[in-house]
């Protein structure tokens, strides 16, 4: 599709302003068209397709793919059924030729364990004062919807990292499983960089709740008492309104969900909340459609729930993370357009374009590559430093502490053990009144640097994060910024103004060009009000819009006919605030006066 003249002009404007100032150093009226121009340029130059033989994918399809999402994500694009389905390859935001994975010895230089220990490890907790722990809880809830590389490759020898002198990791070395390889290749792959496949659907379709295949989807709908899919279209919850136990898991008391890996209390809170919301949507749809069967109610409720989640992320979570006039306006504009919510609700869309009236309801457009989550997006969403190492769970009525737990104790089956002592509403209140960590050096949670997986197996997620980017061919920090058209630091002094960090970086890396992407993003000064780096934000400018713009259920089929008039109104009228009011009304006094419910609630 040809790029319209107005968008080309915005792209040229962004390239012009970029020669003189970074966008956030410009006045608001110049910063906004600059951001729009960056998106135009990235849509043209930063989308690369890796799916060279899509015939290898076998879409599930369905009897009625037009008005419902399929379990495996196929048939979102009716003319290209495999696009974005579970098992499709990750795309790239840099040219494919630049994505060959690093090989030894460069792959292990500097030692990822040393990077973890000397640069990332938390020394003292650095909080973000204006955000709550609902931020990382929601973040992982979203990531599990979008992407997973699956379990590690147990068929190949693992990566082995020698332990730096004085390291307290059990000898003789640290082992990290290799990323599960893409085992479906074609002649077109010869001489090309390695690719990896997404075990989840790429779409924003609530697959973390509903699963990415029919087997899991049926499991979350099944009543254990009968062993049958519930005939009412609802997700199964126990008598307390909690997620049931996953009978197939090797983790005792593990809760069941569409995606329940890396489980912790924040994930449980969000999954429980939106499983309840699904059931509330079913109840509302049944009023207007009393003769509809359970399958129809389930599929429509899924559509509505997924769209509401996408709206919440776009107009509530991300503006909390990008807490500046430009950040809030840009993200709300993605959904409502520059004319805003009030105009949209009063008059509807003005034309078909996305700038004035937002992406939902605009024409579908994949731009220069078939839709896919990307390895670069995966890399910039590594925000583990948001997690605290310790949690205080308190009564919402008087703030009295009930129990205190470290991170290990609120993972896996420990979640249900916690609920036995602390009611759901008090858990949610406690997370909403606690602070997350800042995305800076020396603030990576110790609980993730020695995470107990099972038996005597522990992993260092920080070392793994660093190694994964190198292994998967994600460019290091300077090369990454160069591929995005950003300015590149020429020295450690240009990377950070912190003199201690400069010395520490120089002790680990030979030059600034060697700095890993994760480390560089934790060093750079973020735009005012932002919870993450401008480097990460550039990928968000592109991919946050793309998740909506490529999905026909947010564009061409974002209509009352597809969602039902009731469902369509539900999306427009609701927010995370109203979801909380519906399912935990007793907590309303704590967030009623908070501008954004991801900000800390009143205690």
Secondary structure, DSSP 4 states (H G I P E B T S, - for coil): -PPPHHHHHHHHHHHHHHTT--GGGS-HHHHHHHHHHHHHHHHHHS-B---S-GGG------TTTTSS--TTSTTSSTTSTTTT-TTPBPBBSS-GGG-PPP-TTGGGSS-HHHHIIIIIB-SS--B-TT--THHHHHHHHHHHHH----S-BSSSPPEEEEPPTT--SPSSEEEEPBPPP-----GGGTTSPP--B-SS-SSSS-HHHH-SSHHHHHHHHEETTTTEE-TTSPPPB-TTSPBPB-TT-SSTTPBP-SS-TT-BHHHHHHHHHHHHHHHHHHHHHHHH-TT--HHHHHHHHHHHHHHHHHHHIIIIIHHHHB-SHHHHHHHHHHHH-TTHHHHHHHH--SSS-HHHH-STTSPP--TTS----BHHHHHHT--GGGS-SEEEEE-TTT--EEEEEEGGGGBTTHHHHHHTTS-HHHHHHHHHTSPPBPSSTT-B-HHHHTEEEETTEEE-HHHHHHHHHHHTTPPPHHHHHHHTT----SSHHHH-S-HHHHHHHHHH-SSGGG--HHHHHHHSPPPTTBSS-HHHHHHHHHHHHHHHHT-TTTTTT-SHHHH-HHHHHHHHH--HHHHHHHH-GGGHHHHTT-SSTTSPPP-
